[in-house]
Amino acid sequence: MSETDDTAERQPIARLPRPTATSPTTIAVVGDPHVSTRREGGQRLPEHSEEHFRRAIADINRRDVDGTVSVGDLSANGGPWDFEAIDSLLSDLQSPFVSVPGNHDVPATSSADHEVLPQEEFEERYAGGSVPLVRQFGDVDIVGLDSMRLQRALDSEATEEQIEWLDERLVGLDDPVVMLHHPLPGMTDWLSRYEDRVEELTIPRLWENPDPLLDVLENRDVPLVLSGHKHMPGIARTRGVWEAMAPSTCTFPQGYLLLEITRSGTDVSFVPVADHEGLEEAFLRRHTAFTKTRMYASAAAILLSSPPIDARNGDTK
């Protein structure tokens, strides 16, 4: 579907040789909406989270996509009132939808004012029943994993059962896309280029033991992994596997990713969901919050002002 005057102007960030699709397939990738109905202030702009997620859904609807996926953190803190708002917003989405959980969707412990949403309920409401999962959108298979262990919300070691399931399930799938919440080590390495220039800043390693997962992704020749968590767009490779990290709809630079998959490969584009004033406010909040968030804001701005990575012509950045 061609863009109209009502759709936001997309910005290409990568041209990848794979995945490919016999029938052109378009997939929207939403990351970290952090929908919050009871908070204000801070670098994630919680008071605007519903509106930005609503804008993303409206823009996605105008593009006639084959499916919409979320890489997690639909909710800000797992509150039932936030999930009610999420359900209301998603009721307007006109494409098939599936999400994997993030660390804010099913946090490890309940807060003082609410019980956390049980993992099983999240999977029933947003993942079609269970995670890990496989869904087909258009001509593309999406494989979803749970990259958290509930007892430690920021520990993204995939379970042994998931690794075995993934290894078996990938057999017979043609150019599948794997999605999970936490980015792979190669994405952290990419961000480390900016970390190294900032004193007293260390980007935490999210994976205790990524090798079993990376072995499967590499051995099964997975062409693309989708992730989120860092609230910024990113393109990186880990052991030859390309990864596209989705931005957040609530934090600078507010937006989502659009994957356009054809016989020639996959075009990855960033689509903003805020106007100039909204982007400026979000940038200033993120840039002035903490040393780490200042680095993330700067890295995102550099990425979006750079030419797209053209891996079809040998670009391996």
C-alpha positions in Angstrom: 0.0 0.0 0.0 1.4 3.4 -1.0 1.8 6.1 1.6 -0.9 8.8 1.8 -0.9 12.3 3.1 -2.2 10.9 6.4 0.6 8.4 7.0 3.8 9.5 8.8 6.9 9.8 6.6 9.0 6.6 7.1 12.8 6.7 7.3 14.7 3.8 5.9 17.4 2.5 8.3 18.4 -0.8 6.7 18.1 -2.9 3.5 18.7 -6.6 4.3 19.1 -9.5 1.9 16.7 -11.6 4.0 14.1 -12.6 4.9 12.4 -12.8 1.6 8.8 -13.4 0.7 7.2 -14.7 -2.5 4.2 -12.5 -1.8 5.1 -9.0 -0.6 4.5 -8.8 3.1 4.4 -5.8 5.4 4.8 -6.1 9.2 4.6 -3.4 11.8 6.9 -3.8 14.8 5.9 -2.0 18.0 8.2 -1.8 21.0 7.8 -0.7 24.6 4.6 1.4 24.6 4.8 1.4 28.4 1.1 2.4 28.5 0.6 4.3 31.8 -2.7 5.8 33.0 -1.6 6.9 36.5 1.9 8.5 36.1 3.3 11.8 34.9 6.7 13.1 34.3 10.0 11.5 33.5 12.0 10.7 30.4 9.4 8.1 29.2 6.6 10.7 29.0 4.0 8.4 30.7 1.4 11.1 30.4 1.6 10.8 26.6 2.0 7.0 26.4 -1.6 6.3 25.5 -1.7 9.0 22.8 1.5 7.9 21.2 0.4 4.2 21.1 -2.9 5.4 19.7 -1.1 7.3 16.9 1.0 4.3 16.1 -2.1 2.1 15.8 -3.8 4.7 13.6 -0.8 5.0 11.3 -0.4 1.2 11.1 -4.1 0.9 10.1 -3.6 3.3 7.2 -0.8 1.2 5.8 -2.8 -2.0 5.4 -0.1 -4.2 7.0 -0.3 -8.0 7.1 0.3 -8.1 10.8 1.5 -6.2 13.8 3.9 -7.6 16.4 5.0 -6.2 19.8 8.4 -7.1 21.3 7.0 -6.5 24.8 6.5 -3.9 27.6 3.0 -3.0 26.5 2.5 -1.9 30.1 4.5 0.5 32.3 4.3 -1.7 35.4 1.8 -4.5 34.9 -1.1 -2.6 36.5 -4.7 -3.9 35.6 -5.8 -0.4 34.8 -3.0 -0.1 32.3 -3.9 -3.3 30.6 -7.5 -2.1 30.4 -6.3 0.9 28.4 -4.1 -1.4 26.3 -7.0 -3.6 25.4 -9.1 -0.5 24.5 -6.3 0.8 22.2 -5.7 -2.6 20.6 -9.4 -2.9 19.8 -8.9 -0.3 17.1 -6.0 -2.2 15.5 -7.2 -3.6 12.1 -4.4 -6.2 11.6 -3.6 -9.5 13.3 -1.6 -8.9 16.5 0.7 -10.9 18.7 3.1 -9.9 21.5 5.8 -11.5 23.6 6.1 -10.4 27.2 8.6 -7.8 28.4 10.0 -7.2 31.9 7.3 -4.5 32.7 4.4 -6.7 31.5 4.9 -9.5 34.0 7.4 -8.1 36.6 8.9 -10.5 39.1 7.1 -9.0 42.1 3.8 -7.3 42.8 3.8 -3.6 43.7 2.1 -2.0 46.8 -1.0 -1.1 44.8 -1.6 -4.1 42.6 -0.9 -7.7 41.8 1.1 -8.5 38.7 -0.6 -9.9 35.7 0.0 -13.7 35.7 2.2 -14.9 32.8 -0.5 -17.2 31.6 -3.0 -14.4 31.4 -0.7 -12.2 29.4 0.0 -15.1 27.0 -3.8 -15.7 26.6 -4.6 -12.1 26.0 -1.7 -11.0 23.8 0.2 -14.0 22.5 -2.7 -16.2 21.2 -2.4 -18.6 24.1 1.2 -19.4 24.8 4.8 -18.4 24.4 7.0 -19.6 22.6 4.8 -19.2 19.6 4.7 -19.3 15.8 2.4 -17.1 13.7 2.2 -16.5 10.0 1.6 -13.0 8.7 1.4 -12.8 4.9 4.2 -15.0 3.6 6.4 -14.7 6.7 6.6 -16.9 9.8 7.1 -15.0 13.1 8.6 -17.0 16.0 8.2 -15.5 19.4 10.3 -16.3 22.5 10.1 -15.2 26.2 13.5 -13.7 27.0 12.8 -13.3 30.7 12.9 -15.4 33.8 10.2 -14.2 36.1 12.2 -14.5 39.3 14.6 -11.9 37.9 12.8 -9.5 35.6 16.0 -8.1 33.9 17.6 -11.5 33.4 17.0 -12.5 29.8 18.3 -16.1 29.7 16.0 -18.2 27.6 15.1 -21.4 29.2 16.5 -24.7 28.1 13.0 -25.9 27.1 12.6 -22.8 24.8 16.0 -23.5 23.2 15.1 -27.1 22.4 11.6 -26.0 21.2 13.2 -23.3 18.9 15.7 -25.7 17.5 13.0 -28.2 16.6 10.4 -25.7 15.5 12.7 -23.8 13.1 13.0 -26.9 10.9 10.8 -26.5 7.9 10.3 -22.8 8.3 11.4 -20.7 5.4 13.2 -17.5 6.4 11.5 -17.1 9.8 11.7 -13.9 11.9 12.5 -14.5 15.6 11.3 -11.9 18.1 12.0 -11.5 21.8 12.1 -8.6 24.2 15.8 -8.3 25.1 18.4 -7.5 22.4 21.2 -9.8 21.6 24.9 -9.2 22.6 25.8 -7.7 19.2 23.3 -4.9 19.8 25.0 -4.2 23.2 28.3 -4.2 21.4 27.0 -1.6 19.0 25.9 0.6 21.8 29.3 0.1 23.5 30.8 2.3 20.8 29.0 5.2 22.5 29.5 3.9 26.0 33.3 4.0 25.6 33.2 7.7 25.0 31.3 8.5 28.2 33.2 8.2 31.5 31.7 6.2 34.3 29.1 4.6 32.0 28.7 0.8 31.7 25.9 -0.8 29.6 24.7 -3.9 31.5 25.0 -7.2 29.8 21.5 -8.6 29.6 22.4 -12.3 28.9 24.0 -14.6 31.4 24.6 -17.3 28.8 23.5 -16.3 25.2 25.5 -19.1 23.5 22.8 -21.8 23.4 20.3 -19.4 21.8 22.9 -18.0 19.4 24.0 -21.5 18.4 20.4 -22.3 17.3 19.9 -18.9 15.5 23.2 -19.4 13.6 22.9 -23.1 12.9 19.3 -22.7 11.6 20.3 -19.7 9.5 17.7 -17.4 11.0 17.9 -14.2 8.8 16.4 -11.7 11.3 15.7 -11.2 15.0 13.4 -8.5 16.4 14.0 -7.0 19.8 13.2 -3.9 22.0 13.9 -3.0 25.6 16.4 -0.1 24.9 13.7 2.3 23.7 15.6 3.2 20.5 15.9 1.9 17.0 19.0 -0.1 16.2 20.5 -2.4 13.6 23.3 -4.9 14.5 24.6 -8.4 13.9 25.5 -11.1 16.3 27.4 -14.1 14.9 26.1 -13.2 11.4 22.5 -12.9 12.5 20.9 -9.5 11.7 18.8 -7.8 14.4 16.4 -4.9 14.2 15.7 -3.3 17.6 12.4 -1.5 17.7 12.1 2.0 19.3 9.6 2.8 22.0 6.4 4.6 21.1 6.7 6.6 24.4 10.4 7.5 24.6 12.6 9.5 22.2 12.5 8.9 19.3 8.9 7.9 19.6 8.0 5.5 16.7 7.8 2.0 15.4 9.4 -0.1 12.7 8.0 -1.1 9.4 9.3 -4.3 7.7 8.6 -4.5 3.9 9.5 -8.0 2.8 9.7 -9.0 -0.9 11.6 -11.3 -3.2 14.5 -8.9 -3.0 14.9 -8.9 0.8 13.6 -6.8 3.7 13.5 -3.0 4.0 13.5 -1.8 7.6 12.1 1.7 8.2 11.5 3.9 11.2 8.1 5.6 11.4 7.6 8.5 13.9 4.5 8.8 16.0 5.2 12.3 17.4 5.4 15.7 15.7 8.4 18.0 15.9 7.3 19.5 19.2 6.7 16.1 20.8 10.1 14.8 19.6 11.9 17.8 20.9 10.2 17.5 24.3 11.1 13.8 24.5 14.7 14.4 23.4 15.2 17.0 26.1 13.7 14.8 28.8 15.8 11.8 27.8 19.0 13.8 27.2 18.8 15.5 30.6 17.6 12.6 32.8 20.7 10.4 33.3 24.1 9.8 31.8 22.9 6.5 30.3 19.7 8.1 28.8 21.7 10.9 27.3 23.9 8.4 25.5 20.8 6.5 24.2 19.2 9.8 23.0 22.4 10.8 21.2 22.9 7.3 19.7 19.3 7.3 18.4 19.7 10.7 16.8 22.9 9.7 15.1 21.3 6.5 13.7 18.3 8.4 12.3 20.6 11.0 10.7 22.8 8.4 9.1 22.3 6.7 5.7 20.6 3.3 5.9 22.7 0.2 6.2 22.6 -1.6 2.8 23.5 -5.2 3.6 22.3 -6.2 0.1 25.4 -4.5 -1.2 27.8 -5.8 1.3 27.4 -3.2 4.1 28.1 -5.1 7.4 28.2 -2.3 10.0 
